[in-house]
Amino acid sequence: MKAGQAMAREVHTISPDATAAEAALLMRSTGHGTLPVVDSEGRVLGLITRTALVRRCLPEYLEQVGDLYHSGEFQPFRDKAEEVGLLAVRDVMQPDPLTVSEDTPLAEVASLMIMHHVRQLPVLKDGRLVGIVGMQDIVDKIAWPEPEENRDS
Amino acid sequence: MIENSTTAIAAGTIFVIAYALIASERIHRTVVALSGAALVLALRLVDQEVAFGTGHGGVDWNVIFLLLGMMIIVTITRRTGIFQWMAIKAAKAAKGQPIRLVILLSAITALLSAFLDNVTTVLFMAPITLLIADGLAIKPIPILIAQILASNIGGTATLIGDPPNIMIGSTAKLGFLDFIIHLTPPIIVIFGACIAGYVLLFRRQLKAPPDAAQRIAGFDESRAITDPALCRRCLFVLALTFAGFFAHQALHLEPATVALSGAALLLLISKANITEILHEIEWSTLLFFVGLFVMVGALIETGIIGTAAQWLIARAEHSPGGTAITLLWFSAIVSGVVDNIPFVATMNPMLAELAAGFANVPVAALTPDQLQTAVMMPFWWSLSLGACLGGNFTLIGASANVVVAGIAERSGHPIGFKQYLLYGIPITFVSIVLCSAYIWLRYL
């Protein structure tokens, strides 16, 4: 099984000039937690993820103070969420994301997701976005194992 | 003294180049120190047997294992959240008022720095301070700068507070109680004077938000302790270890033995994962010490330290008091611009030679009494006070400063080099003036 067979071909993308709030709205309406950031010529510039948006709402030093068990409401969180919404997608996205091609074996796709802590990988063909393969596409193989006769192909 | 000028020149050149590279920060200081050590060993400027031994001219394993033991204890203890508990408790006691926050958080930083490593202390104090300042919507920088100052001042107070003191204690055979008796009282005065001056000078920047009390009430320190059982074990071992430090001279145990015993006990009773703990140990700092000791060993073996000590002896015999006070100011200025660890690593054997010169015995035969004569005491304490407090001079004067500046910058609150000098220069000047008075009145 290759990435090209497992991927979704219909991909919701967002422009680098959109705001983070618009990206958040698109995530809500489509249910997709990862949006490829694509310029007018169809090149993938980066990925914007729910994880990155949520991280932006928290203090930069979070890793050093740990879980905010002790901080109550912590008002800056609210203000920060509003500020983050106004940022341009290009400033929040993760640039130069990991990508795969249609021929990438699914085992490699799965290993990339686990080793690099990503849930979605854009699938490129000649530098253009042709689909996106997500963790759910891998999990599907648990629900519906590949029939024996297909395995060697 | 220098017997072979070629080896002396080689050892001296390697040391000066290494020192310059460490100061320039172009190559990591540990890489520089280890390279220098490899070079002096390869060139046989010092025998490996001498360099890796424990005698004069060898690696001071007492320093290494004392640091390692304390690092292990702190690494386990900080996981319990106890330090965050202290900081939030203090912020609540300050009712969110910035001036009181500066005073209380600095006092906690100074106290913790006196008993733990300065860098470790600011590594957990700076982030929690940023969190509190953000929660209160006040500027964090005045509090962070006060904490830098407090950590360097507090670290000077005890044998284990700052690496220079660990090194000096080991060379001069001065114990934990000696440092408590000779350094803690003046440090308390210096801390009080510096923080009072700091608050007076910068009180305009320390404005409280109208809803400070209400905002701070939202914090709940009791939830900071994530593992109460582990916390009790850590506090038990810490108490035992400090009791061990207080009694180490009476028990005839080296401080490193006490620290290592504490670390071993805590590893046993905390059931902490040793691999994880060892990952968090600052091996680079420990290896920096090892590399430096080997390089300084070459300076000793080739006679450079002895020759420099001759010059010092000539001056000290002429005017012991003036020489000690000069050493204090010189140490403060040097430590303000370069790392105080290599400086003290070089000065220590020189002062040992000085003591040997006064006692007219070889360095290896020096007894604690000969190291701690009335003439020698002002030298040891001047080196300690100058090297530790000099760290406050500039933003790069001590590792703790650099660590706080890094955390502040990543959080969007950069501390400028010049901005820091506005605080660093007056505070260092006042503290060294106070030290001069102390050395003069008590020892000369």
Boltz contact constraints between the chains, C-beta under 6 A:
constraints:
  - contact:
      token1: [A, 60]
      token2: [B, 410]
      max_distance: 6.0
  - contact:
      token1: [A, 60]
      token2: [B, 411]
      max_distance: 6.0
  - contact:
      token1: [A, 61]
      token2: [B, 127]
      max_distance: 6.0
  - contact:
      token1: [A, 61]
      token2: [B, 130]
      max_distance: 6.0
  - contact:
      token1: [A, 61]
      token2: [B, 411]
      max_distance: 6.0
  - contact:
      token1: [A, 64]
      token2: [B, 127]
      max_distance: 6.0
  - contact:
      token1: [A, 65]
      token2: [B, 127]
      max_distance: 6.0
  - contact:
      token1: [A, 65]
      token2: [B, 128]
      max_distance: 6.0
  - contact:
      token1: [A, 65]
      token2: [B, 131]
      max_distance: 6.0
  - contact:
      token1: [A, 69]
      token2: [B, 223]
      max_distance: 6.0
  - contact:
      token1: [A, 70]
      token2: [B, 88]
      max_distance: 6.0
  - contact:
      token1: [A, 70]
      token2: [B, 219]
      max_distance: 6.0
  - contact:
      token1: [A, 70]
      token2: [B, 220]
      max_distance: 6.0
  - contact:
      token1: [A, 70]
      token2: [B, 221]
      max_distance: 6.0
  - contact:
      token1: [A, 70]
      token2: [B, 223]
      max_distance: 6.0
  - contact:
      token1: [A, 70]
      token2: [B, 224]
      max_distance: 6.0
  - contact:
      token1: [A, 71]
      token2: [B, 219]
      max_distance: 6.0
  - contact:
      token1: [A, 72]
      token2: [B, 218]
      max_distance: 6.0
  - contact:
      token1: [A, 72]
      token2: [B, 219]
      max_distance: 6.0
  - contact:
      token1: [A, 73]
      token2: [B, 218]
      max_distance: 6.0
  - contact:
      token1: [A, 74]
      token2: [B, 135]
      max_distance: 6.0
  - contact:
      token1: [A, 76]
      token2: [B, 134]
      max_distance: 6.0
